[in-house]
């Protein structure tokens, strides 16, 4: 299990070709039943470690989730982050910018959602939309979005120096599996609300998005804010891999309980 972090981490400065990353990799796990006890142990670790991070109140954790439609961003939040106390865990979703947000720099709306010390923040889509959607749909010129890689790295370095640890997960889904999941949504009336004409039209731009993701991973996987390419064809393994990497990162931070504010040995109730 210790090799999952190395197995899926994007090497800083390395070349990224997504077609070389297996979307159905399970790192030797054979089935959901095989993975279930390992996931359960990691969720238990997350619960204990998040509690210590909250009590310590000096550092925070930011988890970034990106991926094509149906890659499982919502599912990862639901199944992995369920092991955390919602009191100190906040999810932020970044959709089409509002008029107010467009009137500011592109990171303004992001900075407002950064987790406070003691918190875990989860970005369901993120500041990287400004080198993905913006690029693919040519909403700004190439020189503008090219410059943003540098700005994104600076932004994350500033967060890290202020006590925010950053983990970024690209949920890597095959086009075949995306098609299967979208058909499943069409067949299930309880999932029709997830479908939109915009989502379906985005599928036609698959190659453009893959190229955008590749450059994002190449330019913005750093020592202080690494990207992980997580195989997402199997939901159960996606959840296991993310939970394990997050738990290991929290364990490495080793948050400590603060000293008590009173001498508890003298307290009598």
MOURJO-V533443 format. One record per residue. RES is the residue in one small letter. PHI is phi in radians with two decimals (* if undefined). D_LAST is the distance of its C-alpha to the last C-alpha in Angstrom with 2 decimals. Layout:
# MOURJO-V533443
{{RES	PHI	D_LAST} {RES	PHI	D_LAST}}
This chain:
# MOURJO-V533443
{{x	*	46.06} {x	-1.15	45.78} {x	-1.52	49.20} {x	-1.10	48.31} {x	-1.08	47.40} {x	-1.27	50.76} {x	-1.09	52.65} {x	-1.92	51.98} {x	-1.31	51.43} {x	-1.46	54.29} {x	-1.16	55.63} {x	-1.05	55.75} {x	1.39	59.33} {x	-1.45	60.47} {x	-1.40	62.89} {x	-2.06	61.41} {x	-2.18	63.57} {x	-1.09	61.44} {x	-1.14	64.10} {x	-1.54	63.40} {x	-1.69	59.75} {x	-1.25	59.45} {x	-1.43	57.62} {x	-1.95	57.16} {x	-1.09	55.90} {x	-2.24	53.09} {x	0.91	52.85} {x	1.64	53.73} {x	-1.32	51.38} {x	-1.65	53.51} {x	-2.86	51.70} {x	-1.02	48.57} {x	-1.17	47.56} {x	-1.18	48.05} {x	-1.51	45.87} {x	-0.95	43.07} {x	-1.15	40.89} {x	-1.23	41.31} {x	-1.08	40.34} {x	-1.05	37.25} {x	-1.12	36.17} {x	-1.21	36.79} {x	-1.13	34.81} {x	-1.15	31.84} {x	-1.08	32.39} {x	-1.05	32.62} {x	-1.05	29.30} {x	-1.19	27.48} {x	-1.25	29.55} {x	-1.13	29.27} {x	-1.05	25.49} {x	-1.17	25.80} {x	-1.09	28.47} {x	-1.13	26.36} {x	-1.15	23.40} {x	-1.09	25.91} {x	1.17	27.53} {x	-2.00	30.64} {x	-2.37	33.21} {x	-2.44	34.39} {x	-2.23	36.69} {x	-1.99	39.70} {x	-1.94	41.46} {x	-1.88	44.98} {x	-2.05	46.79} {x	-2.30	50.54} {x	2.88	53.24} {x	-1.14	56.05} {x	-1.00	55.45} {x	1.36	54.03} {x	-1.24	52.90} {x	1.95	49.36} {x	-1.11	47.31} {x	-1.10	45.50} {x	-1.13	45.16} {x	-1.11	43.65} {x	-1.05	41.01} {x	-1.21	40.29} {x	-1.63	40.28} {x	-1.60	39.03} {x	-1.35	36.54} {x	-1.10	34.96} {x	-1.41	32.90} {x	-1.95	31.16} {x	-1.31	28.32} {x	-1.08	30.24} {x	-1.08	27.63} {x	-2.20	29.11} {x	-2.37	32.55} {x	-2.25	35.39} {x	-1.82	38.96} {x	-2.12	41.87} {x	-1.94	45.37} {x	-2.07	48.44} {x	-1.81	51.39} {x	-1.02	54.47} {x	-1.07	53.68} {x	-1.37	53.56} {x	-1.06	55.90} {x	-1.12	53.17} {x	-1.17	52.34} {x	-1.19	56.05} {x	-1.41	56.35} {x	-2.05	54.17} {x	-1.16	54.50} {x	-1.18	53.88} {x	-1.68	50.52} {x	-1.03	49.05} {x	-1.22	47.58} {x	-1.31	46.23} {x	-1.06	44.41} {x	-1.14	42.41} {x	-1.77	40.91} {x	-1.08	39.97} {x	-1.13	36.33} {x	-1.31	33.86} {x	-1.00	32.00} {x	1.66	29.48} {x	-1.77	31.60} {x	-1.92	34.22} {x	-1.91	37.26} {x	-2.12	40.01} {x	-1.74	43.48} {x	-1.61	45.52} {x	1.21	48.82} {x	-2.86	48.51} {x	-1.08	50.31} {x	-1.35	52.87} {x	-1.01	54.39} {x	-1.44	56.26} {x	-2.22	58.26} {x	-2.04	58.55} {x	-1.00	59.32} {x	-1.05	60.68} {x	-1.26	62.98} {x	-1.08	64.17} {x	-1.66	64.96} {x	0.93	66.38} {x	-1.38	64.26} {x	-2.36	64.68} {x	-1.28	67.33} {x	-1.02	67.14} {x	-1.03	66.75} {x	-1.23	63.69} {x	-1.25	61.78} {x	-1.10	62.97} {x	-1.15	61.38} {x	-1.20	58.04} {x	-1.01	57.41} {x	-1.09	57.15} {x	-1.13	54.91} {x	-1.13	52.58} {x	-1.14	52.25} {x	-1.11	51.62} {x	-1.02	48.94} {x	-1.23	47.11} {x	-1.14	47.50} {x	-1.13	45.95} {x	-1.08	42.95} {x	-1.09	42.55} {x	-1.18	42.75} {x	-1.68	39.95} {x	1.82	37.60} {x	-1.79	38.62} {x	-1.45	39.70} {x	-2.15	42.47} {x	-2.22	43.71} {x	-2.19	46.72} {x	-2.10	47.98} {x	-1.69	51.45} {x	-1.47	51.57} {x	-1.60	55.10} {x	-1.95	56.72} {x	-1.36	60.33} {x	-1.15	62.57} {x	-1.11	63.31} {x	-1.23	59.66} {x	-1.08	59.15} {x	-1.03	62.10} {x	-1.06	60.69} {x	-1.21	57.31} {x	-1.19	59.02} {x	-1.12	61.24} {x	-1.10	58.17} {x	-1.13	56.76} {x	-1.11	60.11} {x	-1.48	60.05} {x	-2.00	56.53} {x	-1.00	56.21} {x	-1.31	52.43} {x	-1.97	53.15} {x	-1.08	55.98} {x	-1.13	53.69} {x	-1.38	53.33} {x	-1.60	57.09} {x	-2.55	58.98} {x	-1.07	62.53} {x	-1.11	61.28} {x	-1.06	59.48} {x	-1.19	62.62} {x	-1.22	64.90} {x	-1.13	62.78} {x	-1.06	63.77} {x	-1.20	67.29} {x	-1.81	65.98} {x	-0.91	64.46} {x	-1.11	66.56} {x	-1.12	65.85} {x	-1.19	62.09} {x	-1.06	62.35} {x	-1.13	64.20} {x	-1.15	61.63} {x	-1.13	58.75} {x	-1.04	60.63} {x	-1.21	61.10} {x	-1.02	57.51} {x	-1.14	56.32} {x	-1.16	58.87} {x	-1.42	58.17} {x	-2.20	54.38} {x	-1.67	52.93} {x	-2.17	51.66} {x	-1.07	49.57} {x	-1.58	46.74} {x	-2.65	47.06} {x	-1.31	48.80} {x	-1.73	50.32} {x	-2.13	50.16} {x	-1.65	52.83} {x	-1.73	51.09} {x	-1.02	53.42} {x	-2.11	52.64} {x	-1.17	55.18} {x	-1.87	52.66} {x	-1.03	49.47} {x	-1.10	47.49} {x	-1.36	48.52} {x	-0.93	47.96} {x	-1.11	44.31} {x	-1.07	43.92} {x	-1.10	45.58} {x	-1.13	43.60} {x	-1.06	40.24} {x	-1.17	41.12} {x	-1.16	42.36} {x	-1.14	39.37} {x	-1.11	36.90} {x	-1.10	38.94} {x	-1.14	39.00} {x	-1.14	35.24} {x	-1.13	34.90} {x	-1.16	37.40} {x	-1.16	35.40} {x	0.88	32.49} {x	-1.09	29.71} {x	-2.06	26.74} {x	-1.18	23.08} {x	-1.22	22.57} {x	-1.12	20.71} {x	-1.11	17.03} {x	-1.42	16.81} {x	-2.52	14.09} {x	-1.40	13.49} {x	-1.15	10.83} {x	-1.20	11.35} {x	-1.78	9.95} {x	-1.44	6.64} {x	-2.19	3.79} {x	-1.99	0.00}}
